[in-house]
Amino acid sequence: MATATITKLRIEVELQPPVARLRLQNPPLNVIDIPMMEELAASLAEIELQPDITVIILSGAQKAFSVGVDVAAHTPDKVEEMLGKFHAVIRALVASRKVSIAAVHGHCLGGGAELAMVCDLVYTSELATWGFPEIKLGCYPPVAVTALAALVGQKQAADLVLTGRNITGKEAAAIGLANAVLAEVDLEHAVQEAVQHLSQLSPAALAITKRAIYAWDSIHFDKGLAQAEKVYFEDLMKTEDAQEGINAFLEKRQPKWKGK
């Protein structure tokens, strides 16, 4: 089948069965704003209904995978809608019968890193920059606090989430955030090798096996993410520091923490 490319406002969808590629396209750094979340959710729902698609590749256009969710969407009037729509994308990826692959280059931060980490397979450039910097805004990343420890261990997860520090693609692979680390020029080749291997396998067996792999974790993930959301809305967003962190970022100044 010929390749079909659908360009939306914030993403590009390329269909070439058995592969669907979703390319984040919000230059220069692919910030995940609410329109992108809506487009991702709609595209994932459409792809899920296509029996000739067995693999979804997530990547970023131009300089980065994604620097994360739009900070302006964290304000009190938008944060509940933002988290609901972003987590709908995360839940769709986790529940999908398709095998998902993240191809990471450049910055992969915050919500971008959360999007990549829930994919089944992750290939990263050695020069990529991974991190969960939300703590620097007086916030936390709900998906990462829920699922990161299962991927990299409790101490590594605590280090990344509590310090907000960045790590390289090489470090990300070493701790289990990625399956393999490659030179950026080799990244696409590695992804295509994985696709080639998967395309020779039974789509039905892949879908059922994926469900079985996550059977235990998915129970905890659903409950954990719901709890992380509850704490975010009911506790975190009521603190003065959370408001200060977001405002300071938007106003391009250093935050003045009050500890309350």
HUBEL-V112140 format. One record per helix or strand of 3 or more residues. SS is the DSSP state (A for helix, B for strand). FROM is the first residue (numbers start at 1). TO is the last residue. If there is no record, write none. Layout:
SS	FROM	TO
SS	FROM	TO
This chain:
B	4	7
B	11	16
B	19	24
A	34	48
B	55	60
A	71	74
A	79	95
B	99	104
B	107	109
A	111	117
B	121	125
B	129	131
A	133	137
A	142	152
A	154	163
B	166	168
A	169	175
B	180	182
A	184	199
A	203	213
A	215	234
A	236	238
A	240	250
